[in-house]
Amino acid sequence: MKKIKHRPTAPAPQRQQGAILVFCLIFLAVLTMMGVSGMESTTLEERMSANMVDHERAFNAAETALQAAEAWLVTQDVLPITSTDGSTTVWVEDSMDPAAGDGMYWWDHANMTAAWWTTNGDAPAAVPIVATQPRYLIEEFKTVDSGESISQGSGEQPISRTFHRITARGWGINNNTSSTVQATFVQRYN
């Protein structure tokens, strides 16, 4: 008789539950959402930083125009003639206000666009990498004769000082990014 060797029988295949597979799929979905969220956050931060750089460029352009206006006023020996159309470089105060009495300053009106500034404002030397060159407007604000005086001969002679309001607007790389700055400049004229 032959001896029959008994092989150990393999355990009966058990039905898989798939718990690990479900866990891995959920884990991968969470990782994917975190990656997408991180990319969106990075994209948003990149846009914010680009907007900040563009705003800084517009502000610096407006400052350049403001300094150019001040430099022009310093070179004037006599009080500049004012005009209501800007043809003399110095405007009569608030002469460009489109809706006087509405409680808004003229530079805050919506129709004071880049095209308006290009037509009515004076430009300094070219500013690189901006959509529209910066512009400035000078308004004669007020002349004051009281306050300071000097003695000449037998009496005091008041020296008048003229106040000018300088409004400058600059644009960034994007024409929708603008910055407006203002300064009051005091000058004595002969």
GUFIKOL-748901 format. One record per atom (N, C-alpha, C): residue number from 1; atom name; x, y, z. Coordinates in steps of 0.1 Angstrom, whole numbers, plus 5000, padded with zeros to 4 digits. Example, Ala and Ser with C-alpha at 12.3 -4.5 7.8 and 13.67 -1.06 7.14 Angstrom:
BEGIN
seq;atom;xx;yy;zz
1;N;5132;4943;5078 .
1;CA;5123;4955;5078 .
1;C;5132;4967;5078 .
2;N;5128;4978;5071 .
2;CA;5137;4989;5071 .
2;C;5129;5000;5079 .
***
This chain:
BEGIN
seq;atom;xx;yy;zz
1;N;5008;4989;5000 .
1;CA;5000;5000;5000 .
1;C;5009;5012;5000 .
2;N;5004;5021;4993 .
2;CA;5011;5033;4992 .
2;C;5007;5043;5003 .
3;N;5017;5049;5007 .
3;CA;5014;5058;5017 .
3;C;5011;5072;5011 .
4;N;5000;5076;5014 .
4;CA;4996;5089;5009 .
4;C;5000;5100;5018 .
5;N;5007;5109;5012 .
5;CA;5011;5120;5020 .
5;C;5000;5130;5020 .
6;N;4998;5135;5032 .
6;CA;4988;5145;5033 .
6;C;4994;5159;5033 .
7;N;4990;5165;5024 .
7;CA;4995;5179;5023 .
7;C;4986;5188;5033 .
8;N;4993;5198;5039 .
8;CA;4984;5206;5047 .
8;C;4975;5214;5038 .
9;N;4964;5215;5041 .
9;CA;4954;5222;5033 .
9;C;4955;5237;5035 .
10;N;4955;5245;5025 .
10;CA;4955;5259;5026 .
10;C;4942;5264;5032 .
11;N;4944;5274;5040 .
11;CA;4932;5279;5046 .
11;C;4922;5284;5036 .
12;N;4910;5283;5039 .
12;CA;4900;5287;5029 .
12;C;4901;5302;5027 .
13;N;4900;5306;5014 .
13;CA;4901;5321;5012 .
13;C;4890;5328;5019 .
14;N;4895;5339;5026 .
14;CA;4885;5346;5033 .
14;C;4880;5358;5025 .
15;N;4869;5362;5027 .
15;CA;4864;5373;5020 .
15;C;4870;5386;5025 .
16;N;4876;5394;5016 .
16;CA;4883;5407;5019 .
16;C;4872;5417;5023 .
17;N;4875;5425;5033 .
17;CA;4866;5435;5037 .
17;C;4869;5449;5030 .
18;N;4881;5452;5026 .
18;CA;4884;5464;5019 .
18;C;4886;5476;5027 .
19;N;4888;5474;5040 .
19;CA;4889;5486;5049 .
19;C;4901;5494;5046 .
20;N;4912;5488;5043 .
20;CA;4925;5495;5040 .
20;C;4923;5503;5027 .
21;N;4917;5497;5017 .
21;CA;4915;5504;5004 .
21;C;4906;5516;5007 .
22;N;4896;5515;5014 .
22;CA;4887;5527;5017 .
22;C;4895;5537;5024 .
23;N;4903;5533;5034 .
23;CA;4911;5543;5042 .
23;C;4921;5550;5033 .
24;N;4928;5543;5024 .
24;CA;4938;5549;5015 .
24;C;4931;5558;5005 .
25;N;4919;5555;5000 .
25;CA;4912;5564;4991 .
25;C;4908;5577;4998 .
26;N;4904;5576;5011 .
26;CA;4900;5588;5018 .
26;C;4912;5596;5021 .
27;N;4923;5589;5025 .
27;CA;4936;5596;5028 .
27;C;4941;5604;5016 .
28;N;4940;5597;5004 .
28;CA;4944;5604;4992 .
28;C;4935;5616;4988 .
29;N;4923;5614;4991 .
29;CA;4913;5626;4988 .
29;C;4917;5637;4997 .
30;N;4920;5635;5010 .
30;CA;4923;5646;5019 .
30;C;4936;5652;5014 .
31;N;4946;5644;5011 .
31;CA;4959;5650;5006 .
31;C;4957;5658;4993 .
32;N;4948;5654;4984 .
32;CA;4946;5661;4972 .
32;C;4939;5675;4975 .
33;N;4930;5674;4984 .
33;CA;4923;5687;4988 .
33;C;4933;5697;4995 .
34;N;4942;5691;5003 .
34;CA;4952;5700;5009 .
34;C;4962;5706;4999 .
35;N;4965;5698;4989 .
35;CA;4974;5703;4978 .
35;C;4967;5714;4970 .
36;N;4954;5711;4966 .
36;CA;4947;5721;4959 .
36;C;4945;5734;4967 .
37;N;4942;5733;4980 .
37;CA;4941;5744;4988 .
37;C;4954;5752;4989 .
38;N;4965;5745;4990 .
38;CA;4978;5751;4991 .
38;C;4981;5759;4978 .
39;N;4978;5753;4967 .
39;CA;4980;5760;4954 .
39;C;4971;5772;4953 .
40;N;4959;5771;4957 .
40;CA;4950;5783;4956 .
40;C;4955;5794;4966 .
41;N;4960;5790;4977 .
41;CA;4965;5800;4987 .
41;C;4978;5807;4981 .
42;N;4986;5799;4975 .
42;CA;4998;5805;4969 .
42;C;4995;5814;4957 .
43;N;4985;5810;4949 .
43;CA;4981;5818;4938 .
43;C;4975;5832;4943 .
44;N;4967;5831;4954 .
44;CA;4961;5843;4959 .
44;C;4972;5852;4965 .
45;N;4982;5846;4972 .
45;CA;4993;5854;4977 .
45;C;5001;5861;4966 .
46;N;5003;5854;4955 .
46;CA;5010;5859;4944 .
46;C;5003;5871;4938 .
47;N;4990;5870;4937 .
47;CA;4982;5881;4931 .
47;C;4982;5893;4941 .
48;N;4981;5890;4954 .
48;CA;4982;5901;4964 .
48;C;4995;5908;4963 .
49;N;5006;5901;4962 .
49;CA;5019;5907;4961 .
49;C;5021;5915;4948 .
50;N;5015;5910;4937 .
50;CA;5016;5917;4924 .
50;C;5008;5930;4925 .
51;N;4996;5929;4932 .
51;CA;4988;5942;4933 .
51;C;4995;5952;4942 .
52;N;5002;5947;4953 .
52;CA;5009;5956;4961 .
52;C;5020;5963;4954 .
53;N;5028;5955;4946 .
53;CA;5039;5961;4938 .
53;C;5033;5971;4928 .
54;N;5022;5968;4922 .
54;CA;5016;5977;4912 .
54;C;5011;5990;4919 .
55;N;5005;5989;4931 .
55;CA;5001;6001;4939 .
55;C;5013;6009;4943 .
56;N;5024;6003;4947 .
56;CA;5036;6010;4950 .
56;C;5041;6017;4938 .
57;N;5041;6011;4927 .
57;CA;5046;6018;4915 .
57;C;5037;6030;4911 .
58;N;5024;6029;4913 .
58;CA;5015;6040;4911 .
58;C;5018;6051;4921 .
59;N;5020;6048;4933 .
59;CA;5023;6058;4944 .
59;C;5036;6065;4941 .
60;N;5046;6057;4937 .
60;CA;5059;6064;4934 .
60;C;5058;6073;4922 .
61;N;5050;6069;4912 .
61;CA;5048;6077;4900 .
61;C;5041;6090;4904 .
62;N;5031;6089;4913 .
62;CA;5024;6101;4917 .
62;C;5034;6110;4925 .
63;N;5042;6104;4934 .
63;CA;5052;6112;4941 .
63;C;5062;6119;4932 .
64;N;5066;6112;4921 .
64;CA;5074;6118;4911 .
64;C;5068;6131;4905 .
65;N;5055;6130;4901 .
65;CA;5048;6141;4896 .
65;C;5047;6152;4906 .
66;N;5044;6149;4918 .
66;CA;5043;6159;4929 .
66;C;5056;6167;4931 .
67;N;5067;6160;4931 .
67;CA;5081;6166;4932 .
67;C;5084;6175;4920 .
68;N;5079;6170;4908 .
68;CA;5081;6178;4896 .
68;C;5074;6192;4897 .
69;N;5061;6191;4902 .
69;CA;5053;6203;4904 .
69;C;5060;6213;4914 .
70;N;5065;6207;4925 .
70;CA;5072;6216;4935 .
70;C;5084;6222;4929 .
71;N;5092;6214;4921 .
71;CA;5104;6219;4915 .
71;C;5100;6231;4905 .
72;N;5089;6229;4898 .
72;CA;5085;6240;4889 .
72;C;5082;6252;4896 .
73;N;5074;6251;4907 .
73;CA;5070;6263;4915 .
73;C;5083;6270;4921 .
74;N;5093;6262;4925 .
74;CA;5105;6268;4931 .
74;C;5112;6277;4921 .
75;N;5111;6274;4908 .
75;CA;5118;6281;4898 .
75;C;5111;6294;4894 .
76;N;5099;6296;4899 .
76;CA;5091;6308;4895 .
76;C;5095;6320;4904 .
77;N;5099;6331;4898 .
77;CA;5102;6343;4906 .
77;C;5090;6351;4909 .
78;N;5081;6352;4900 .
78;CA;5068;6360;4902 .
78;C;5057;6350;4903 .
79;N;5046;6355;4909 .
79;CA;5034;6347;4911 .
79;C;5029;6343;4897 .
80;N;5027;6330;4895 .
80;CA;5022;6325;4882 .
80;C;5008;6330;4880 .
81;N;5005;6333;4867 .
81;CA;4991;6336;4864 .
81;C;4982;6324;4864 .
82;N;4970;6326;4869 .
82;CA;4961;6314;4870 .
82;C;4952;6314;4858 .
83;N;4946;6303;4856 .
83;CA;4936;6302;4845 .
83;C;4926;6291;4849 .
84;N;4914;6292;4842 .
84;CA;4904;6282;4845 .
84;C;4905;6270;4836 .
85;N;4914;6270;4826 .
85;CA;4916;6259;4817 .
85;C;4930;6252;4818 .
86;N;4938;6257;4827 .
86;CA;4951;6251;4829 .
86;C;4962;6255;4819 .
87;N;4958;6265;4811 .
87;CA;4968;6269;4800 .
87;C;4980;6276;4806 .
88;N;4979;6281;4818 .
88;CA;4991;6288;4824 .
88;C;4998;6279;4834 .
89;N;4995;6266;4835 .
89;CA;5000;6256;4844 .
89;C;4994;6257;4858 .
90;N;4990;6269;4862 .
90;CA;4984;6270;4875 .
90;C;4969;6273;4873 .
91;N;4961;6265;4880 .
91;CA;4946;6266;4879 .
91;C;4941;6275;4890 .
92;N;4929;6281;4887 .
92;CA;4921;6288;4897 .
92;C;4916;6277;4906 .
93;N;4916;6279;4919 .
93;CA;4911;6269;4928 .
93;C;4898;6263;4925 .
94;N;4896;6250;4924 .
94;CA;4884;6242;4922 .
94;C;4878;6246;4908 .
95;N;4885;6251;4899 .
95;CA;4879;6255;4886 .
95;C;4875;6242;4878 .
96;N;4881;6231;4880 .
96;CA;4878;6219;4872 .
96;C;4868;6210;4879 .
97;N;4861;6215;4889 .
97;CA;4851;6207;4896 .
97;C;4839;6206;4887 .
98;N;4835;6193;4883 .
98;CA;4824;6191;4874 .
98;C;4810;6193;4880 .
99;N;4809;6191;4893 .
99;CA;4796;6193;4899 .
99;C;4798;6200;4912 .
100;N;4801;6213;4911 .
100;CA;4803;6221;4923 .
100;C;4791;6220;4932 .
101;N;4794;6220;4945 .
101;CA;4783;6219;4955 .
101;C;4778;6205;4958 .
102;N;4784;6195;4952 .
102;CA;4779;6181;4955 .
102;C;4786;6175;4967 .
103;N;4795;6183;4973 .
103;CA;4802;6177;4985 .
103;C;4814;6169;4982 .
104;N;4817;6167;4970 .
104;CA;4829;6159;4966 .
104;C;4840;6168;4961 .
105;N;4852;6165;4964 .
105;CA;4863;6172;4958 .
105;C;4864;6168;4943 .
106;N;4870;6177;4935 .
106;CA;4870;6174;4921 .
106;C;4878;6162;4917 .
107;N;4889;6159;4925 .
107;CA;4897;6147;4922 .
107;C;4891;6134;4926 .
108;N;4880;6134;4933 .
108;CA;4873;6122;4937 .
108;C;4862;6118;4927 .
109;N;4859;6127;4917 .
109;CA;4848;6123;4908 .
109;C;4852;6112;4898 .
110;N;4843;6104;4894 .
110;CA;4845;6092;4886 .
110;C;4850;6096;4872 .
111;N;4846;6108;4867 .
111;CA;4850;6112;4853 .
111;C;4864;6118;4853 .
112;N;4871;6118;4864 .
112;CA;4886;6122;4864 .
112;C;4894;6110;4861 .
113;N;4893;6105;4849 .
113;CA;4900;6093;4845 .
113;C;4914;6096;4840 .
114;N;4921;6086;4836 .
114;CA;4935;6087;4831 .
114;C;4934;6096;4818 .
115;N;4924;6095;4810 .
115;CA;4923;6104;4798 .
115;C;4921;6118;4802 .
116;N;4913;6121;4812 .
116;CA;4911;6134;4817 .
116;C;4924;6140;4822 .
117;N;4931;6132;4830 .
117;CA;4944;6137;4835 .
117;C;4954;6139;4824 .
118;N;4954;6131;4814 .
118;CA;4963;6133;4803 .
118;C;4960;6146;4796 .
119;N;4948;6149;4794 .
119;CA;4944;6161;4787 .
119;C;4947;6173;4795 .
120;N;4944;6173;4808 .
120;CA;4945;6185;4817 .
120;C;4957;6186;4826 .
121;N;4964;6176;4829 .
121;CA;4975;6176;4838 .
121;C;4988;6178;4830 .
122;N;4998;6183;4838 .
122;CA;5012;6184;4833 .
122;C;5019;6172;4837 .
123;N;5029;6168;4828 .
123;CA;5036;6155;4831 .
123;C;5051;6159;4834 .
124;N;5056;6151;4844 .
124;CA;5071;6153;4846 .
124;C;5078;6145;4835 .
125;N;5091;6143;4837 .
125;CA;5099;6135;4828 .
125;C;5093;6121;4828 .
126;N;5096;6113;4818 .
126;CA;5090;6100;4816 .
126;C;5093;6091;4828 .
127;N;5083;6084;4833 .
127;CA;5085;6074;4844 .
127;C;5084;6060;4837 .
128;N;5093;6051;4839 .
128;CA;5093;6039;4832 .
128;C;5083;6029;4838 .
129;N;5079;6020;4830 .
129;CA;5070;6008;4834 .
129;C;5057;6012;4841 .
130;N;5050;6021;4835 .
130;CA;5037;6025;4839 .
130;C;5027;6025;4827 .
131;N;5015;6023;4830 .
131;CA;5005;6022;4819 .
131;C;5003;6036;4813 .
132;N;5002;6046;4822 .
132;CA;5000;6060;4818 .
132;C;5010;6069;4826 .
133;N;5015;6078;4820 .
133;CA;5025;6087;4826 .
133;C;5018;6095;4837 .
134;N;5025;6097;4849 .
134;CA;5018;6105;4860 .
134;C;5016;6120;4856 .
135;N;5006;6126;4862 .
135;CA;5003;6140;4859 .
135;C;5001;6147;4872 .
136;N;5002;6160;4871 .
136;CA;5000;6169;4883 .
136;C;4992;6181;4878 .
137;N;4985;6187;4888 .
137;CA;4977;6199;4887 .
137;C;4981;6208;4898 .
138;N;4983;6221;4895 .
138;CA;4987;6231;4906 .
138;C;4975;6241;4906 .
139;N;4970;6243;4918 .
139;CA;4959;6252;4920 .
139;C;4964;6263;4930 .
140;N;4962;6276;4926 .
140;CA;4965;6286;4936 .
140;C;4954;6286;4946 .
141;N;4958;6283;4958 .
141;CA;4949;6281;4969 .
141;C;4946;6293;4977 .
142;N;4956;6300;4981 .
142;CA;4953;6312;4990 .
142;C;4966;6321;4991 .
143;N;4964;6334;4991 .
143;CA;4975;6343;4994 .
143;C;4973;6349;5007 .
144;N;4983;6349;5016 .
144;CA;4982;6354;5029 .
144;C;4992;6365;5031 .
145;N;4987;6376;5036 .
145;CA;4996;6388;5038 .
145;C;4999;6390;5053 .
146;N;4992;6384;5061 .
146;CA;4994;6386;5076 .
146;C;5003;6374;5081 .
147;N;5008;6377;5093 .
147;CA;5016;6366;5100 .
147;C;5030;6370;5101 .
148;N;5038;6369;5090 .
148;CA;5052;6373;5090 .
148;C;5054;6386;5084 .
149;N;5064;6393;5089 .
149;CA;5067;6406;5082 .
149;C;5082;6409;5085 .
150;N;5087;6418;5078 .
150;CA;5101;6422;5080 .
150;C;5101;6438;5081 .
151;N;5110;6443;5088 .
151;CA;5112;6457;5090 .
151;C;5120;6463;5078 .
152;N;5115;6472;5072 .
152;CA;5122;6479;5061 .
152;C;5120;6494;5063 .
153;N;5131;6501;5066 .
153;CA;5131;6515;5068 .
153;C;5123;6518;5081 .
154;N;5112;6525;5080 .
154;CA;5105;6530;5092 .
154;C;5094;6521;5096 .
155;N;5091;6511;5088 .
155;CA;5079;6503;5092 .
155;C;5080;6489;5087 .
156;N;5070;6482;5091 .
156;CA;5070;6467;5087 .
156;C;5063;6466;5074 .
157;N;5069;6458;5066 .
157;CA;5063;6455;5052 .
157;C;5059;6440;5053 .
158;N;5046;6437;5051 .
158;CA;5043;6423;5051 .
158;C;5048;6416;5038 .
159;N;5052;6404;5040 .
159;CA;5056;6396;5028 .
159;C;5045;6386;5026 .
160;N;5039;6386;5014 .
160;CA;5028;6377;5012 .
160;C;5034;6364;5008 .
161;N;5026;6354;5012 .
161;CA;5030;6340;5009 .
161;C;5018;6334;5001 .
162;N;5021;6327;4991 .
162;CA;5010;6321;4983 .
162;C;5010;6306;4985 .
163;N;4998;6300;4988 .
163;CA;4997;6286;4991 .
163;C;4992;6280;4978 .
164;N;4998;6269;4973 .
164;CA;4993;6262;4962 .
164;C;4990;6248;4966 .
165;N;4979;6243;4961 .
165;CA;4975;6229;4963 .
165;C;4980;6221;4950 .
166;N;4988;6211;4953 .
166;CA;4993;6203;4942 .
166;C;4987;6189;4943 .
167;N;4980;6185;4933 .
167;CA;4974;6172;4932 .
167;C;4981;6164;4921 .
168;N;4986;6152;4925 .
168;CA;4993;6144;4915 .
168;C;4986;6130;4914 .
169;N;4985;6125;4903 .
169;CA;4980;6111;4901 .
169;C;4990;6103;4893 .
170;N;4992;6091;4898 .
170;CA;5001;6081;4891 .
170;C;4994;6068;4889 .
171;N;4999;6061;4879 .
171;CA;4993;6048;4875 .
171;C;5004;6038;4876 .
172;N;4999;6025;4878 .
172;CA;5009;6014;4878 .
172;C;5010;6008;4865 .
173;N;5014;5995;4865 .
173;CA;5015;5988;4852 .
173;C;5001;5986;4846 .
174;N;4991;5984;4855 .
174;CA;4977;5982;4852 .
174;C;4971;5996;4852 .
175;N;4964;6000;4842 .
175;CA;4958;6013;4841 .
175;C;4946;6014;4852 .
176;N;4942;6003;4857 .
176;CA;4931;6004;4868 .
176;C;4937;6007;4882 .
177;N;4950;6006;4883 .
177;CA;4957;6009;4895 .
177;C;4962;6024;4895 .
178;N;4957;6032;4904 .
178;CA;4961;6046;4905 .
178;C;4963;6050;4919 .
179;N;4970;6061;4921 .
179;CA;4973;6066;4934 .
179;C;4973;6081;4932 .
180;N;4966;6088;4941 .
180;CA;4965;6103;4941 .
180;C;4972;6108;4954 .
181;N;4981;6117;4952 .
181;CA;4987;6124;4964 .
181;C;4985;6139;4963 .
182;N;4985;6145;4974 .
182;CA;4983;6160;4974 .
182;C;4993;6166;4984 .
183;N;4997;6178;4981 .
183;CA;5005;6186;4990 .
183;C;5002;6200;4989 .
184;N;5004;6207;5000 .
184;CA;5003;6222;5000 .
184;C;5017;6228;5000 .
185;N;5019;6236;4990 .
185;CA;5032;6242;4988 .
185;C;5031;6257;4990 .
186;N;5040;6263;4998 .
186;CA;5040;6277;5001 .
186;C;5052;6283;4995 .
187;N;5050;6294;4988 .
187;CA;5060;6301;4980 .
187;C;5059;6316;4982 .
188;N;5070;6323;4984 .
188;CA;5070;6338;4984 .
188;C;5075;6342;4970 .
189;N;5068;6352;4964 .
189;CA;5071;6357;4951 .
189;C;5075;6371;4952 .
190;N;5083;6376;4942 .
190;CA;5087;6390;4942 .
190;C;5076;6399;4938 .
***
